[in-house]
């Protein structure tokens, strides 16, 4: 192995820089040249790249975002785009490509696999935690900590005004973020893909309203509804408006949005990224290809890229139950 390529793709995630650093340092150890492509697959298609050496990755382990930039790349959905990417890999004599990203990015690798003989290694980098074959993705732990910190602040002001708040969290189509954050913040409601169907919105509103009324007759008068994005008909604002206009409930809305993607990675993400980055080079050296490396029960494991994108990782089913139990206990205590 003489030369590898690396890129970050899709939604950036805190810890991507730590992963790039680990890959570059480990590659250098084995005298492997490392080429970084910019702006995800766009940089591969357009041959926008630069050689990465140890000095390129100095002082980046603690930084959010990605020094290689990221992007979504619609061209990779067409055969022409994929072939352009493959041409670049061949022209630049890349032996292995390491992609840090989520399921869309891995689908890009699966497309490249059809036309290229080189090795393909994926590292799970997304705040959504929606990849199979790893307990946690790089960026998830930081994202939930960021959201928790923000919601704790919302709780303070909600308490001061005895207000209801709907807080919308990211996660695309999975509730890992919503459930972990909701439970950690003691949210009175968590509405996510795992426990709610959009067809039942009216029923849910009635349930929420009676719960709020019950709650407000007790000591704790603020009430937080954590809502997963892309779920409630017309979004968080519409739920909030309905509570306000139809039921005269003083209700605020906060869409946390991209704040969840930024910030310095927490220890857990730096360590995961570093372990997986080193493992990626080790996998390349023993000839592995078309795999994603992840961590399961503290062991580094590999899964096929295909298996990684199946979306079968049970979204916190135990957390769904835990949340219900906590609410039931809280209700008992109030009685
Ligand atoms: O996949 C990460 C993520 O932040 C999702 O949680 C969210 O739905 C999406 O990316 C937002 O993407 P963009 O930044 O392209 O709007």
Boltz pocket constraint, residues with backbone or C-beta under 6 A from the ligand:
constraints:
  - pocket:
      binder: B
      contacts: [[A, 11], [A, 12], [A, 102], [A, 126], [A, 127], [A, 128], [A, 170], [A, 171], [A, 172], [A, 229], [A, 261]]
      max_distance: 6.0
